[in-house]
């Protein structure tokens, strides 16, 4: 495809791989975290791990929106969906995330009206077309998707669509990164920054990472060449002793971000004091709720949401995977009790999840690579 | 990181994948109809065992082959629940005939006759029904077969989505055909008869849910002319045929790799894909390898016959973009791999879940 093929060119990829080999210090190990699940997907899909020097390791971070949804919120969504007259709408990936009592797909098979929406506006359209139903949009995602939810709520208010509401689970990228950098079992040398989030928030919100933690950040696009170039830029920072926020994804990201998107988010949302993250626990100021002026569209106020907190399954090590302290295959249930068909943990559900990406794309590449990785 | 530990984990996964398991789902979900892993589990772990799995059934071929008075007769059955009933490039009536003809063609049988059973929803417009029956008649004429029997049922409003069509097809096995899902051998080549993913994308866009305006037409067509051309060109070298319907090329190739105990390696850049179809899939985050075709076939042929087989596919109408897209290797057995244009290899698993319900 035009404007994408250029960034998938294997010849350029191999040329960058040769540069990487020149830049690394063979006597040390490098651990770099890609924050965003979209990058994890690209890394596995294109086999980028096999192009990196053996002493450079990519660690998968907490930036897959489906993966960080705690089981309690899924159970709450199912409770809403089971109420009579409700149509619950959500992105397709969410259908297969297990709550304490099955998935939304199971709830649908048992009679609940659960429909896939391809955007929040799609959910609003369903509300318009079903005026006698209560249509709830199960909103998830980082600053990438939050602006479109905000715009949809502005439109719902302008149109006075009274049978539409939003079960808001939007989260922000800064707080979990702070929590991650403050936790003792994380040893990282730098970050491949989330390109899509940064198109909205800009690069400025990542400045605390070099300033307070002394780690470099390179904000990257989502094609394989983007990711390889970002790794090269991080390794060059490390070699030259620099530590800063750089933008590889210059075709989309600016320092200041998208002001209009930030404004609508500011209008429609307010910060929650606390929010639970799958595997990471409660993180202060890390999620969004509807602002008081939009309370009439807040599904949590409109419906009796149980608001239960459910412990993650004991065998599930999603938290350690999300913190990057273990690789997917090191989880006790990976690939046996927990598979893409029957996921236990959220990381196995979405295609962007570290475990699903490794299961689908990584396992064979890893098997082929294993002999030379010894030692 | 311990490479040994990772290897042990990978072996554990492969053992888990091979273990036969009981059907554990408590309810049927749309995933069971998507043609991927859930469909296979339903068939292999519930339907076949409860039916008492005879040899024909357990083979899970597109059609069964029965000996009738010295003639080998192929028999198949299919049902069609596509929504909407009409879409660019086709409609449910045409699809019902072509889909049934293609199941016969995939075992190497020349289609002979089919039955048409209609389940109509109260309130369906007569004109819509007339159009679909005319479409079925035209498709049957073009495929050179006769519709010989039928049945009609009407159900209440909301008990069906306009109309459903169920078919039974019979055909006469071509004596030159020695096809089996288990036929692939290391060194064989993989061919596809044209660009992939067009039917699934056309139906999806026709629902108007995405507000995407791409001009994509369904590829629905009878595949018997292509199969007949292959049997004329290289009867001895033709090992396996599949039409990649629900679950797409990825799921069909996984079936062939598992049945034959070989690895199938697909060269991603050689797979024909129309730019509009690739673009729509990219926007929707769907891999075209998982999107259904209704008028394409995948053929495994002996390496020395690959050239004549490709020429044969290209000689039939609609086959100008047929291509050789991969090869069969001994290892890893039962796995499909994609060689990316980027130079890496990845596993192409069977479809999980249900990205596009009700496309056929």
Interface residues (C-beta under 8 A of the other chain):
Chain A: X1 X4 X8 X9 X10 X13 X14 X44 X45 X46 X47 X48 X50 X51 X57 X92 X95 X96 X105 X106 X108 X109 X110 X118 X122 X224 X327 X329 X330 X334 X335 X336 X339 X340 X341 X351 X359 X360 X361 X362 X363 X364 X365 X366 X367 X368 X369 X370 X371 X373 X374
Chain B: X1 X3 X4 X5 X6 X7 X9 X10 X12 X13 X16 X26 X27 X28 X29 X30 X31 X37 X38 X41 X209 X210 X275 X278 X279 X282 X284 X285 X332 X335 X337 X340 X341 X342 X343 X344 X345 X346 X347 X349 X352 X353 X355
